[in-house]
């Protein structure tokens, strides 16, 4: 069961970030799926989550992700993912930059009956801000 839940979380990530297959994403999500992220206080439905991902991918068109670690216990899954890319369009207060930024993300998943019921994502916003500060500040002449 735990390996099944790990596979479901990985498939959800793949469909969200790499394949953009909404029908398959809907098929592995519960009817009352919700998503929370540290970027906003809002709670997103699946449709809002999909719109969020699309906006994120427009802002960072070269975004890449690497799954560092996945842990499972019962219906709960935790993923540690490294994201990297160039912010081409401002996004949730992050300004555009020509430099690649990288940031870790921890996600907590609730899987029910083989479907994703909820996803809560903690993004290292301070780490992103610190990278941008060092890249946006011009060195003295």
Backbone torsions as a table, in degrees:
resi	resn	phi	psi	omega
1	UNK	NA	-42.7	-178.8
2	UNK	-64.2	-40.1	177.2
3	UNK	-65.3	-34.5	176.3
4	UNK	-63.2	-44.3	-179.9
5	UNK	-65.7	-38.6	175.5
6	UNK	-61.1	-45.8	179.5
7	UNK	-62.5	-38.9	178.8
8	UNK	-64.3	-45.2	178.6
9	UNK	-61.7	-43.8	179.8
10	UNK	-65.6	-39.5	177.9
11	UNK	-64.3	-41.9	178.7
12	UNK	-60.0	-44.1	177.5
13	UNK	-61.5	-45.8	-179.3
14	UNK	-60.9	-45.3	179.9
15	UNK	-67.2	-35.1	-178.8
16	UNK	-72.5	-47.5	-168.5
17	UNK	-102.1	-23.4	-173.5
18	UNK	-114.4	-34.2	-171.5
19	UNK	-109.4	-23.8	-180.0
20	UNK	54.6	46.5	179.5
21	UNK	-104.9	94.2	-173.3
22	UNK	-66.0	-40.4	-178.3
23	UNK	-61.2	-45.0	178.6
24	UNK	-68.0	-36.1	177.9
25	UNK	-63.3	-43.5	176.8
26	UNK	-61.6	-36.8	-176.8
27	UNK	-68.3	-25.5	-179.5
28	UNK	-107.1	18.0	177.1
29	UNK	-118.5	146.0	175.8
30	UNK	-72.2	162.8	179.9
31	UNK	-61.0	-33.7	-178.4
32	UNK	-106.8	30.7	176.8
33	UNK	-50.9	142.3	171.4
34	UNK	-140.6	155.1	-177.8
35	UNK	-132.0	137.5	173.8
36	UNK	-128.6	145.8	178.0
37	UNK	-141.9	155.6	178.6
38	UNK	-73.7	-6.9	176.1
39	UNK	-71.4	-21.9	-175.2
40	UNK	-152.8	160.5	175.6
41	UNK	-85.4	-8.9	-177.4
42	UNK	-69.3	153.3	170.7
43	UNK	-110.7	123.7	-174.2
44	UNK	-98.2	141.0	167.3
45	UNK	-77.2	177.7	178.5
46	UNK	-61.1	-43.2	179.0
47	UNK	-61.3	-43.3	178.5
48	UNK	-66.5	-36.3	176.3
49	UNK	-61.7	-45.6	179.9
50	UNK	-61.7	-42.5	177.5
51	UNK	-63.1	-39.8	177.8
52	UNK	-60.7	-46.3	179.6
53	UNK	-62.5	-42.9	179.2
54	UNK	-61.6	-44.2	178.8
55	UNK	-63.3	-43.2	179.1
56	UNK	-59.1	-44.8	-178.3
57	UNK	-70.5	-28.3	173.8
58	UNK	-70.1	-41.5	-179.6
59	UNK	-68.2	-37.3	179.3
60	UNK	-124.1	75.9	-173.6
61	UNK	-64.0	-21.9	-179.9
62	UNK	-99.6	19.5	-175.6
63	UNK	-57.7	136.0	176.2
64	UNK	-128.4	149.0	175.9
65	UNK	-133.9	147.6	177.6
66	UNK	-132.9	124.1	178.3
67	UNK	-79.6	112.9	-178.1
68	UNK	-80.1	-43.5	-174.1
69	UNK	-158.3	147.2	175.0
70	UNK	-135.7	130.7	176.5
71	UNK	-124.3	142.6	-179.0
72	UNK	-130.8	143.8	170.1
73	UNK	-151.0	112.4	-177.2
74	UNK	61.2	-128.9	-179.3
75	UNK	-87.3	3.4	-177.9
76	UNK	-104.0	138.9	177.1
77	UNK	-130.0	142.5	174.3
78	UNK	-125.1	128.9	176.2
79	UNK	-118.8	140.4	172.2
80	UNK	-113.5	118.4	-173.7
81	UNK	-126.1	142.4	172.0
82	UNK	-104.1	124.9	175.4
83	UNK	-107.4	149.1	173.0
84	UNK	-151.9	153.5	179.1
85	UNK	164.8	179.5	-179.6
86	UNK	-108.2	128.3	179.3
87	UNK	-81.4	107.5	-179.4
88	UNK	-92.1	-28.4	178.3
89	UNK	-127.0	135.8	178.0
90	UNK	-53.4	144.2	-173.6
91	UNK	-149.9	119.8	178.5
92	UNK	46.2	45.0	177.2
93	UNK	85.5	-2.5	177.9
94	UNK	-90.7	119.8	-178.8
95	UNK	-76.1	161.0	177.3
96	UNK	-70.0	152.4	179.7
97	UNK	-153.0	153.9	176.0
98	UNK	-87.6	-6.8	-178.2
99	UNK	-93.6	149.3	174.9
100	UNK	-76.9	133.7	173.1
101	UNK	-112.9	152.8	178.6
102	UNK	-133.1	142.8	-179.1
103	UNK	-154.2	144.2	176.8
104	UNK	-83.8	152.3	178.6
105	UNK	-136.7	132.0	173.9
106	UNK	-111.4	127.2	178.9
107	UNK	-121.8	137.6	176.3
108	UNK	-110.8	125.2	-174.0
109	UNK	-114.2	144.5	171.1
110	UNK	-119.4	116.4	-178.2
111	UNK	-108.6	126.8	179.2
112	UNK	-127.3	123.9	178.9
113	UNK	50.8	42.2	176.7
114	UNK	78.7	12.4	179.8
115	UNK	-130.8	151.5	179.0
116	UNK	-78.4	118.8	-179.9
117	UNK	-93.7	-37.0	178.4
118	UNK	-153.4	157.4	179.6
119	UNK	-143.8	123.5	178.8
120	UNK	-121.6	122.6	-172.6
121	UNK	-117.8	128.7	176.8
122	UNK	-106.7	116.2	-177.4
123	UNK	-109.1	137.2	-180.0
124	UNK	-76.7	79.4	-177.2
125	UNK	-65.6	-40.4	178.7
126	UNK	-60.6	-40.6	177.7
127	UNK	-62.6	-39.9	176.7
128	UNK	-63.7	-46.5	179.3
129	UNK	-59.0	-43.3	-180.0
130	UNK	-64.1	-39.7	177.3
131	UNK	-63.9	-42.6	-178.6
132	UNK	-66.6	-38.3	178.3
133	UNK	-58.1	-46.5	-177.4
134	UNK	-70.8	-25.9	-179.3
135	UNK	-88.6	-26.2	-177.0
136	UNK	-90.7	-18.8	-179.0
137	UNK	-80.6	127.4	179.5
138	UNK	-84.1	132.6	177.9
139	UNK	-66.9	148.2	179.9
140	UNK	-65.0	148.7	179.4
141	UNK	-86.8	NA	NA
